[in-house]
Amino acid sequence: MMLRVRTGRMLQMVLTVALALAVLGAGSLAVADEMTKPFTGKAVNRGTVTLSRQGGRTMLSLSSDFEVPGSPDPHWQLVDSKGTVYPLDRLKLKDDKINTRIVVPAYVPDIAKVQMYCAWAEVVLGEAPFTQPIVAENK
């Protein structure tokens, strides 16, 4: 009799853990990272951008094969599904550091493509589109 009770409790615990893992697995699929197509343009023709969500913020990160353009003042720039352009942070920082990761501002509704823009020459150096616009979920 005691063996049946222990077996029943053990089975119940295994099913509970399996259910919890299934729920957590489904949740992680919902926030899977999205990646752009490779950059194409006048000065930027390599690398991609990965969109991830961490702590209620939407983050963009450059891939390791991204080549920093030689232009004097490159910036991150986003374009939404309606064509609205959002100029963002500088790519090059002090002491030759590169801003490879940025937080998408809350006022950006969605992201259709990421651009590298030279503010000095006022020209798009390259762009990397997402397959379909991604909704930015910043809190």
KOLVO-955721 format. One line per 3 residues: number of its first residue (from 1); their letters; for each residue x, y, z of N, C-alpha, C. Coordinates in steps of 0.1 Angstrom, whole numbers, plus 5000, padded with zeros to 4 digits. Layout:
// residues N
NUM> A> X,Y,Z,X,Y,Z,X,Y,Z; ...
//
This chain:
// residues 139
1> MML> 5008,4988,5000,5000,5000,5000,5009,5013,5000; 5019,5013,5008,5028,5024,5009,5035,5027,4996; 5039,5016,4989,5046,5017,4977,5037,5024,4966
4> RVR> 5024,5021,4966,5015,5027,4956,5014,5042,4959; 5013,5046,4971,5012,5060,4975,5025,5067,4970; 5036,5062,4973,5049,5068,4968,5050,5069,4953
7> TGR> 5046,5058,4946,5046,5058,4932,5037,5068,4926; 5025,5070,4932,5015,5080,4928,5020,5094,4929; 5027,5096,4941,5032,5110,4943,5044,5113,4934
10> MLQ> 5052,5103,4931,5063,5104,4922,5058,5107,4908; 5048,5100,4904,5043,5102,4891,5037,5116,4890; 5030,5121,4900,5024,5134,4900,5035,5145,4900
13> MVL> 5046,5142,4907,5057,5152,4906,5064,5153,4893; 5065,5141,4886,5071,5140,4873,5062,5148,4863; 5049,5146,4864,5040,5152,4855,5040,5167,4857
16> TVA> 5041,5172,4869,5041,5186,4872,5054,5192,4867; 5065,5186,4868,5078,5191,4863,5077,5191,4848; 5072,5181,4841,5071,5181,4827,5062,5192,4822
19> LAL> 5051,5194,4829,5042,5205,4825,5049,5219,4827; 5056,5221,4837,5063,5233,4839,5074,5235,4829; 5081,5225,4825,5091,5226,4814,5084,5230,4801
22> AVL> 5073,5224,4798,5066,5227,4786,5061,5241,4785; 5056,5246,4796,5052,5260,4797,5063,5270,4796; 5074,5267,4803,5086,5275,4801,5092,5275,4787
25> GAG> 5092,5263,4781,5097,5262,4768,5089,5270,4758; 5076,5270,4759,5067,5277,4751,5069,5292,4753; 5071,5296,4765,5074,5311,4768,5087,5315,4761
28> SLA> 5097,5307,4761,5110,5311,4755,5109,5312,4740; 5100,5304,4734,5098,5305,4720,5092,5318,4716; 5083,5323,4725,5076,5335,4722,5086,5347,4721
31> VAD> 5097,5347,4728,5106,5358,4728,5119,5354,4721; 5118,5345,4712,5130,5341,4704,5136,5353,4697; 5150,5353,4696,5157,5364,4689,5153,5364,4674
34> EMT> 5153,5376,4669,5150,5378,4654,5163,5383,4648; 5166,5379,4636,5178,5384,4629,5175,5390,4616; 5182,5401,4612,5180,5407,4600,5187,5399,4589
37> KPF> 5184,5403,4576,5192,5399,4565,5205,5406,4566; 5216,5402,4559,5228,5409,4559,5227,5424,4554; 5236,5432,4560,5237,5446,4555,5241,5447,4540
40> TGK> 5235,5456,4533,5239,5459,4520,5239,5475,4518; 5248,5480,4511,5248,5494,4509,5262,5499,4503; 5264,5512,4504,5276,5518,4499,5288,5515,4506
43> AVN> 5288,5515,4520,5299,5513,4528,5298,5501,4538; 5286,5496,4540,5284,5485,4549,5278,5473,4542; 5285,5462,4540,5280,5451,4532,5282,5438,4539
46> RGT> 5285,5438,4552,5286,5426,4560,5280,5427,4573; 5276,5416,4579,5270,5416,4593,5255,5417,4593; 5250,5413,4604,5235,5413,4606,5233,5420,4620
49> VTL> 5220,5422,4623,5215,5427,4636,5206,5417,4642; 5208,5414,4655,5199,5405,4662,5191,5413,4672; 5178,5411,4671,5168,5417,4681,5166,5407,4692
52> SRQ> 5167,5412,4704,5163,5403,4716,5156,5412,4726; 5149,5405,4735,5141,5411,4745,5146,5407,4759; 5150,5417,4767,5155,5414,4780,5149,5424,4790
55> GGR> 5143,5418,4800,5138,5427,4811,5128,5437,4806; 5120,5434,4796,5109,5443,4791,5115,5453,4781; 5128,5452,4777,5134,5461,4768,5137,5454,4755
58> TML> 5136,5461,4744,5140,5455,4731,5154,5460,4728; 5163,5450,4725,5177,5454,4723,5181,5450,4709; 5190,5457,4703,5196,5454,4690,5211,5452,4691
61> SLS> 5217,5441,4685,5231,5438,4686,5236,5435,4673; 5248,5441,4670,5255,5438,4657,5262,5424,4658; 5263,5417,4647,5270,5404,4647,5285,5407,4647
64> SDF> 5293,5397,4650,5307,5398,4651,5314,5401,4638; 5307,5397,4626,5313,5399,4613,5310,5413,4607; 5303,5422,4615,5300,5435,4611,5313,5443,4610
67> EVP> 5315,5450,4598,5326,5459,4597,5322,5473,4598; 5329,5480,4607,5326,5494,4610,5330,5502,4598; 5321,5511,4593,5324,5519,4581,5335,5529,4584
70> GSP> 5342,5534,4574,5353,5544,4576,5348,5558,4576; 5335,5560,4575,5329,5573,4575,5331,5581,4588; 5331,5594,4588,5334,5602,4600,5324,5601,4611
73> DPH> 5312,5599,4609,5302,5600,4619,5290,5590,4617; 5293,5577,4618,5282,5567,4616,5273,5566,4628; 5260,5564,4625,5250,5563,4636,5241,5551,4633
76> WQL> 5235,5546,4644,5224,5537,4642,5212,5545,4638; 5203,5538,4629,5191,5544,4625,5181,5533,4622; 5169,5535,4627,5158,5525,4625,5147,5531,4615
79> VDS> 5141,5522,4608,5130,5526,4599,5118,5517,4603; 5106,5523,4605,5095,5514,4609,5087,5510,4596; 5076,5503,4598,5069,5497,4587,5062,5508,4578
82> KGT> 5060,5520,4584,5054,5531,4576,5065,5540,4569; 5077,5537,4571,5088,5545,4565,5094,5556,4573; 5089,5557,4586,5094,5567,4595,5108,5564,4599
85> VYP> 5117,5573,4599,5131,5571,4602,5134,5576,4616; 5141,5568,4624,5144,5572,4638,5160,5572,4640; 5166,5584,4639,5180,5585,4642,5183,5581,4656
88> LDR> 5193,5573,4659,5197,5569,4672,5211,5572,4676; 5217,5564,4684,5231,5566,4689,5242,5565,4679; 5253,5571,4682,5265,5570,4674,5270,5556,4674
91> LKL> 5276,5551,4663,5282,5538,4663,5296,5539,4669; 5304,5549,4666,5318,5550,4671,5317,5559,4684; 5323,5554,4694,5324,5561,4707,5338,5566,4709
94> KDD> 5341,5572,4720,5354,5577,4724,5364,5565,4725; 5377,5568,4723,5387,5558,4724,5386,5546,4715; 5381,5548,4703,5379,5538,4693,5370,5526,4698
97> KIN> 5361,5529,4707,5351,5519,4711,5339,5519,4701; 5333,5508,4700,5321,5507,4691,5309,5503,4699; 5298,5510,4696,5285,5509,4702,5278,5497,4695
100> TRI> 5281,5485,4698,5276,5473,4691,5262,5469,4696; 5257,5475,4706,5244,5471,4712,5236,5484,4716; 5224,5485,4713,5215,5496,4717,5202,5491,4722
103> VVP> 5195,5500,4730,5182,5497,4734,5173,5505,4725; 5162,5499,4720,5153,5505,4711,5144,5514,4720; 5143,5527,4716,5135,5536,4724,5120,5532,4724
106> AYV> 5113,5536,4734,5099,5532,4736,5090,5539,4725; 5094,5550,4719,5086,5557,4709,5087,5550,4695; 5095,5540,4693,5096,5533,4681,5086,5522,4681
109> PDI> 5075,5522,4672,5064,5512,4673,5068,5499,4668; 5076,5498,4657,5081,5486,4651,5093,5489,4643; 5100,5478,4639,5113,5479,4632,5112,5471,4619
112> AKV> 5113,5478,4608,5113,5471,4595,5128,5469,4590; 5136,5478,4593,5150,5477,4590,5159,5486,4598; 5172,5481,4599,5182,5489,4607,5192,5494,4596
115> QMY> 5195,5507,4598,5204,5514,4589,5216,5519,4597; 5228,5519,4590,5239,5527,4594,5239,5540,4586; 5239,5551,4593,5238,5564,4586,5250,5573,4590
118> CAW> 5255,5580,4580,5266,5589,4583,5260,5603,4585; 5260,5608,4597,5254,5621,4600,5262,5633,4593; 5275,5631,4592,5283,5641,4586,5280,5643,4571
121> AEV> 5279,5632,4563,5277,5632,4549,5262,5631,4546; 5254,5629,4556,5239,5627,4554,5236,5617,4544; 5241,5604,4545,5239,5594,4536,5238,5580,4543
124> VLG> 5229,5572,4538,5228,5558,4544,5240,5550,4539; 5247,5544,4548,5259,5536,4545,5255,5522,4542; 5244,5517,4547,5240,5503,4545,5228,5501,4553
127> EAP> 5220,5491,4549,5208,5487,4557,5206,5472,4557; 5200,5468,4568,5197,5454,4571,5182,5452,4574; 5174,5447,4565,5160,5445,4568,5156,5433,4575
130> FTQ> 5146,5433,4583,5140,5421,4589,5131,5415,4578; 5128,5403,4579,5119,5396,4570,5105,5402,4570; 5100,5405,4582,5088,5413,4584,5090,5422,4596
133> PIV> 5083,5433,4596,5085,5443,4607,5083,5436,4621; 5091,5440,4630,5091,5434,4644,5086,5445,4653; 5076,5442,4662,5070,5451,4671,5080,5453,4683
136> AEN> 5084,5465,4686,5092,5468,4697,5084,5468,4710; 5087,5461,4720,5079,5459,4732,5087,5465,4744; 5089,5478,4744,5095,5485,4755,5085,5490,4765
139> K> 5089,5488,4778,5080,5493,4788,5085,5505,4795
//
